[in-house]
Amino acid sequence: MYRVLLHNDDYTTMEFVVEILMYVFNKSPESAAKIMLNVHRKGIGVCGSYAHEIAETKVDTVHNLARESGYPLRCSMEQE
């Protein structure tokens, strides 16, 4: 299993991060807000734990959506 992580930056809006968490990771608005605050305050937030291929797809989806919206949002994955 692999953890998918979002990384803080100085440009991506909090609202966009919440939208990503709800759309890509199927989080509730409350859960998405909590993860977004972790990203904002701690520099990183865990979006979920997935099989390797699913985690890779989610990382790619986040990067594509961020790029399309003009944000430098970074997403990564690490083995548990």
Residue pairs with C-beta under 8 A, 6 or more apart in sequence:
1 49
1 50
1 51
1 79
1 80
2 49
2 50
2 51
2 52
2 55
2 77
2 78
2 79
2 80
3 46
3 47
3 48
3 49
3 55
3 77
3 78
3 79
3 80
4 25
4 46
4 47
4 48
4 49
4 50
4 55
4 58
4 59
4 75
4 76
4 77
5 44
5 45
5 46
5 47
5 75
5 76
5 77
5 78
6 17
6 20
6 21
6 35
6 39
6 44
6 45
6 47
6 62
6 73
6 74
6 75
7 39
7 43
7 44
7 73
7 74
7 75
7 76
8 39
8 40
8 42
8 43
8 44
9 71
9 72
9 73
9 74
11 71
11 72
12 66
12 71
12 72
12 73
13 71
14 36
14 40
16 66
16 69
16 71
16 73
17 32
17 35
17 36
17 39
17 40
17 73
18 29
18 32
18 33
18 36
20 62
20 65
20 66
20 73
21 27
21 31
21 32
21 35
21 36
21 47
22 28
22 29
22 32
23 65
24 47
24 58
24 61
24 62
24 65
25 32
25 47
25 48
25 58
27 35
27 47
35 45
35 46
35 47
36 45
38 44
38 45
38 46
39 45
47 58
47 75
48 58
49 80
50 58
55 77
56 77
58 75
58 77
59 75
59 76
59 77
62 73
62 75
63 73
63 74
63 75
66 72
66 73
66 75
